[in-house]
Amino acid sequence: MSLGEFELIDRYFRQPQPRPGVVVGVGDDAAVIDVPADRQLVVTADTLVTGVHFPASTEPGDVGYKSLAVNLSDLGAMGAIPRWYLLSLTMPEADESWLADFTEGLRALESVEGVTLVGGDMTRGPLAVSIQAMGLVRRGAAVLRAGAEVGDDVYVTGTLGDAALGLKLITGELPRTEFGDDALARCIERLNRPRPRTVAGYSLAPFLHAMIDCSDGFVADLGHVLRASGRGAEIELASLPLSAAVRRMVETEGWGLPLSGGDDYELIFTAAPSQRSVINGIADTLHCSLTCVGRIVDEPGIRLIAADGTVKAGDLHGYTHF
């Protein structure tokens, strides 16, 4: 006989030891959390649905890891330090083997990010994972999308397009034989287990004007910042940080993957040129690669500047649910 809902929660989700700030955690009607008086709570939520946000063949550990990672990425983009999360899990049946691997994925990211599960829900239905994550910022210090100023540098962390390429390789849209083992493993890892840039987010936050995480595609997410700030941007295509595999795809297929592929979970942010040395120093300390790819301008819209100086509008679209 399979375990019931509450037995499953006790076995797979109850925390063995109390965590800082958690007065009441998993196992009661709701969690009780202490929030320091000089901090504000930053809250985000995302739902991942099988067949929509990840292929049905995705390993359960990867589903758990990514479900938490995409939420922590949002906290990082606000400059918040992640602390707690709630999990609502819908699954077709009480599959203990699947749950054991799923929770391994959660724990793998919990251990490096310092976050604690404090409650949630389980129910029967098509596989879907909903997480609400919470973090802390100093009062008034959250970094918003609105705030980019004319003359700001535009930066992006890491590289763009690897996860989108990984999806094409997993689904067979591109043949795996065209890529080396290292490139194949890197792109699939970037898709299934993205590392949220939380430490970079809260370390850089005091020196930035605006920030967002790159989840739906570079052009789409930068566009959110520009609309919120009432600004435009000029982006140097040659400056975009690309892996060798994605650069190869750009040479044959164009700029679609790095500009609109999505699932990168890197940070896009703007800052005054006077902050360049501070920003680069933080990046060196954290061993986090970041690249200045353009500038904020007054005229609305995104202009993509090619290596030969030609300009085109950034009218590529990122991922949307509807």
C-alpha positions in Angstrom: 0.0 0.0 0.0 1.4 3.4 -1.0 1.8 6.1 1.6 -0.8 8.8 2.1 -0.4 12.5 1.7 0.7 13.3 5.2 3.0 10.3 5.4 4.7 11.4 2.2 5.2 14.9 3.6 6.7 13.5 6.8 9.1 11.2 4.9 10.2 13.5 2.1 9.6 17.1 3.1 9.8 17.6 6.8 13.0 19.4 7.9 15.0 17.4 10.5 16.2 20.5 12.3 14.8 24.0 12.9 16.3 26.7 10.7 17.1 30.3 11.5 14.0 32.5 11.3 11.6 29.5 11.1 9.3 29.5 14.2 6.9 26.9 12.7 7.7 25.0 9.5 6.5 22.0 7.6 3.6 20.1 9.4 1.2 22.8 10.6 -1.6 24.7 8.9 0.9 27.5 7.9 4.5 28.5 8.5 5.5 31.2 11.0 8.7 33.1 10.2 10.6 35.9 12.0 11.6 38.8 9.7 14.2 41.3 11.1 12.8 44.8 11.6 15.3 46.4 9.2 14.5 44.0 6.3 11.7 43.7 3.8 10.3 40.4 2.5 10.7 39.7 -1.2 8.2 37.1 -2.5 8.0 35.4 -5.9 6.2 32.3 -7.3 6.5 30.2 -10.4 4.7 27.1 -11.7 6.4 24.5 -13.9 4.2 22.1 -15.8 5.3 18.9 -17.5 5.2 19.2 -21.3 5.2 23.0 -21.0 8.3 24.0 -18.9 10.1 20.7 -19.1 9.9 17.6 -21.3 8.0 14.6 -19.8 11.3 12.6 -20.0 13.1 15.0 -17.6 14.6 13.3 -14.6 12.7 14.0 -11.4 15.9 15.3 -9.7 16.2 17.9 -12.4 12.6 18.8 -12.1 13.0 19.5 -8.4 16.2 21.4 -8.8 15.0 23.6 -11.7 11.6 24.3 -10.0 13.5 25.9 -7.1 16.2 27.5 -9.2 13.8 29.6 -11.3 12.3 31.1 -8.2 15.6 31.8 -6.6 16.7 33.5 -9.8 13.8 36.0 -9.4 15.0 36.8 -5.9 18.5 37.3 -7.1 17.2 39.8 -9.7 15.7 41.9 -6.9 19.0 41.8 -4.9 17.4 39.6 -2.2 19.1 36.9 -0.1 17.0 33.7 -0.4 15.7 32.3 2.9 12.5 30.2 2.6 10.1 28.6 0.2 6.7 26.9 -0.1 6.1 23.9 -2.4 2.8 22.8 -4.0 3.2 19.5 -5.8 0.6 17.9 -8.1 1.4 14.4 -9.3 -0.5 11.6 -11.0 0.3 9.0 -8.3 2.2 8.6 -5.0 5.4 7.4 -6.7 8.0 7.2 -3.8 10.9 6.5 -6.2 10.1 9.7 -8.2 9.7 11.7 -4.9 13.0 10.5 -3.6 14.8 11.7 -6.7 12.7 14.9 -6.9 13.6 15.9 -3.3 17.3 15.1 -4.0 17.2 17.9 -6.6 15.6 20.3 -4.2 18.1 19.5 -1.4 21.1 19.9 -3.9 20.1 23.5 -4.4 19.0 24.1 -0.8 22.4 23.2 0.4 24.3 25.8 -1.7 21.7 28.6 -1.5 20.8 28.3 2.2 17.0 28.1 1.7 14.5 26.2 3.8 11.2 24.5 2.9 8.6 25.8 5.3 5.4 24.3 4.0 3.1 23.7 1.0 0.6 21.2 -0.4 0.4 17.9 -2.3 -2.5 16.8 -4.5 -3.3 14.3 -7.3 -3.3 15.5 -10.9 -1.1 16.1 -13.9 2.5 16.7 -12.9 3.1 20.3 -11.9 5.3 22.0 -9.4 4.5 25.4 -7.9 7.0 27.1 -5.6 6.7 30.4 -3.7 10.2 31.6 -2.6 10.9 34.3 -0.1 14.1 36.4 0.5 15.2 39.4 2.5 16.6 42.8 1.4 17.5 45.8 3.5 14.5 48.2 3.7 14.2 50.2 0.5 17.1 48.4 -1.2 15.3 46.1 -3.6 16.5 46.5 -7.2 13.5 47.0 -9.6 13.0 46.9 -13.4 12.2 50.6 -13.4 15.3 52.7 -12.8 17.5 52.4 -15.8 19.0 55.7 -16.7 20.3 57.2 -20.0 24.0 56.5 -20.3 23.9 53.4 -18.1 25.9 50.4 -19.2 23.9 47.2 -19.9 25.4 44.0 -18.5 24.6 40.3 -18.6 26.1 37.5 -16.5 27.3 34.2 -17.9 26.5 33.2 -21.4 23.3 33.3 -23.5 21.5 30.6 -25.5 23.0 27.4 -24.0 19.8 26.2 -22.4 17.8 26.9 -25.5 20.3 24.9 -27.5 20.1 22.1 -24.9 16.3 21.9 -25.3 16.7 21.5 -29.1 19.2 18.7 -28.5 17.0 16.9 -26.0 13.9 17.1 -28.2 15.8 16.0 -31.3 15.2 19.3 -33.1 19.0 19.3 -33.6 21.1 16.1 -33.9 23.4 15.5 -30.9 26.1 14.1 -33.2 26.9 17.5 -34.5 28.2 18.6 -31.0 31.0 17.3 -28.9 30.4 15.6 -25.6 31.5 18.5 -23.5 29.2 21.0 -25.4 26.3 18.6 -25.2 26.7 18.0 -21.5 27.1 21.8 -20.8 24.0 22.8 -22.7 21.8 20.1 -21.2 23.1 21.0 -17.7 22.3 24.6 -18.3 18.7 23.6 -19.3 18.0 21.2 -16.5 20.1 22.6 -13.6 20.6 26.3 -14.0 22.5 27.9 -11.2 20.6 31.0 -10.1 22.8 34.1 -9.8 21.7 35.0 -6.3 25.0 35.9 -4.7 25.9 38.1 -7.7 22.4 39.7 -7.4 22.6 40.8 -3.8 26.4 41.6 -4.0 25.9 43.9 -7.0 22.6 45.4 -6.0 23.8 48.5 -4.2 25.6 49.7 -7.3 22.8 49.1 -9.9 19.9 51.1 -11.3 17.8 48.2 -12.6 17.9 44.4 -12.9 15.9 41.4 -14.2 16.6 37.7 -14.6 16.9 36.4 -18.2 14.2 33.7 -18.3 12.1 34.4 -21.4 15.0 35.5 -23.7 17.4 38.4 -23.6 15.5 40.8 -25.9 12.2 40.1 -24.2 13.5 40.6 -20.6 15.6 43.6 -21.4 12.4 45.0 -23.0 10.7 44.6 -19.7 13.3 46.8 -18.1 13.1 49.4 -20.8 9.3 49.7 -20.7 9.4 50.0 -16.9 12.1 52.6 -17.1 10.8 54.5 -20.1 14.1 54.1 -22.0 15.7 52.3 -24.9 18.9 50.4 -25.5 21.7 49.9 -28.0 23.2 46.4 -27.9 26.4 45.4 -29.6 25.8 41.9 -30.9 29.5 41.1 -31.1 29.7 41.7 -27.3 27.0 39.2 -26.3 28.7 36.4 -24.3 28.3 33.1 -26.1 29.7 29.6 -25.7 31.5 28.0 -28.6 28.4 25.8 -29.4 26.0 28.7 -29.4 28.4 30.9 -31.5 28.5 28.1 -34.0 24.7 28.1 -34.2 24.7 31.9 -34.6 27.0 31.6 -37.6 24.7 29.2 -39.4 21.2 30.0 -38.0 21.4 33.6 -36.9 20.9 35.2 -33.5 17.6 33.6 -32.4 19.1 31.3 -29.7 21.0 33.9 -27.6 18.5 36.7 -28.2 15.1 34.9 -27.7 15.8 31.3 -26.7 15.0 31.7 -23.0 15.8 29.6 -19.9 19.2 31.2 -19.3 18.5 32.4 -15.8 21.3 34.9 -16.0 21.0 38.5 -14.8 20.6 41.5 -17.0 21.3 44.8 -15.2 22.2 48.4 -15.8 24.6 50.7 -13.9 26.3 54.0 -14.3 29.7 53.9 -16.1 31.3 55.3 -12.9 30.5 51.9 -11.3 32.5 49.8 -13.8 35.5 49.1 -11.6 33.4 48.2 -8.6 31.2 45.9 -10.7 34.2 44.2 -12.3 35.9 43.8 -8.9 32.8 42.1 -7.5 32.6 39.8 -10.5 36.3 38.8 -10.0 35.7 38.1 -6.3 32.7 35.9 -7.0 34.3 34.3 -10.1 31.1 35.3 -11.9 31.7 36.3 -15.5 29.8 39.3 -16.7 29.9 41.3 -19.9 29.0 44.9 -20.8 26.9 44.5 -24.0 25.5 48.0 -24.6 24.1 51.2 -23.2 20.8 52.7 -22.2 19.5 55.5 -24.5 16.6 57.9 -24.4 14.8 56.7 -27.6 12.5 53.7 -26.8 13.1 50.3 -28.3 16.1 48.0 -28.7 18.6 48.6 -31.5 20.9 45.7 -32.2 24.2 46.8 -33.7 26.1 44.3 -35.8 29.9 44.1 -36.1 29.8 46.0 -39.4 27.8 48.8 -37.7 24.5 48.1 -39.3 21.5 48.5 -37.0 18.3 46.5 -36.8 15.4 46.7 -34.4 15.3 44.1 -31.6 11.9 42.7 -32.6 12.5 39.1 -31.7 10.0 37.7 -29.2 10.8 35.6 -26.2 8.8 32.9 -24.5 5.2 33.6 -23.6 2.6 31.2 -22.1 -0.3 32.5 -24.2 
